[in-house]
Amino acid sequence: MPTHIGLLGHPVAHSLSPRMQNAAFAARGLDWDYTAHDVEDALAGVASLRELGFAGANVTIPHKQAVVAACDEAEGDAVNTLVFRDGRVLGFNTDKEILAGIVAERACVIGAGGAARTLAPALPADTTFYSRSGQWPPDSTGCDLIVNATPVRDDVLVELHAGQTVVDLAYGPEETALIAAARAAGCEVVDGLEALVRQGAASFRLWTGLEPPVDAMRNAVRT
C-alpha cells in the first residue's frame, strides 16, 4: 500500500506541491502519494490525516502558526512540515531553507503571518515585518534583503536597486510584479517556484530519509 502525505491549507487548489512531491516520489521509486486538503480548521485537519494513516503533511497559509498546537514537538512558533511518527506529531520548519546561503544585514519582510514567521530563524537580527494591520507601507531603505511573505502577486510596494536580494514566496503561471521589477533593477532573485522547491526538498528529506531529487522537483513546477 502507498504511503500518504497531505497538504493542509485554505485555499490549496492552486498549489503545485502535489505535482512537485509526486514527481519526487516517482523519481526515487517510492510508492508514495501527496494530496492537497482544503481545511479551515488546522487541528481537525491534522487529526483527520492521522486517523487515515498518513505519514506526514505540509502546512500552508493560513495554518502555519495554528497547527503548532497539534504538535507534540514543534520547531518554533510556526511550522510548515509535519511528521507523524510513533503516535506523535513532530512539527518542522523547512521554510527557513528558502534563505539558505543568503547573507544579509538588514531585511524588509512584507507580511507578518505564519509564512513570515517560519522564515524568521534565517533572517538577520535587523529585520522589520510589515503588514497592513501593523506597520505600513513597507520601507526597504537600507535593506539588502527584501522578502514578500504574502500571496500578493501584482504589487511591488518597495523601491529596489542593484545589490539587493529579493525573495518572493508567491508564485503562479506568470512571474510576480516584484520579481519582474527586481530583475529589471539588477537584484538577485529567488522566485516563488524556487522557494517552493527549496522548502519542499527539505520536507521530502524529513519524510523519507532520502536525498531529494531536486532537478525532478524543479522540472515539475516549471513545466
BELKAFEN-V199028 format. One line per field, one symbol per residue. psi: psi as a letter, one per 40 degrees, with the letter a starting at -180 (. if undefined). burial: # if it has 9 or more other C-alpha atoms within 8 Angstrom, else .. A space follows every 10 residues. Layout:
psi=???
burial=???
//
This chain:
psi=iihhiihhah iedehedddd dddddddefh giihiihhid hddddddddd defieaiiha hfedddedee idhigaehie hhhhhfeihh higeddedeh ehhidhihhh ieaddddded deiidghhhh ieebhiiihe hehehhhhfi eheeiddihi iieihhhhei iadiiidddd ddddefihih iddddddddd ddddddddei higddddddd ee.
burial=..######## .#....#### #######... #########. .##.##..## ...####### ########.. #..##.#### ####....## #########. ...####### #########. .###..#.## #...#..#.# ..######## ..#......# #..####### #...###### ###.###### ########## #####.#... .###.###.# #..
//
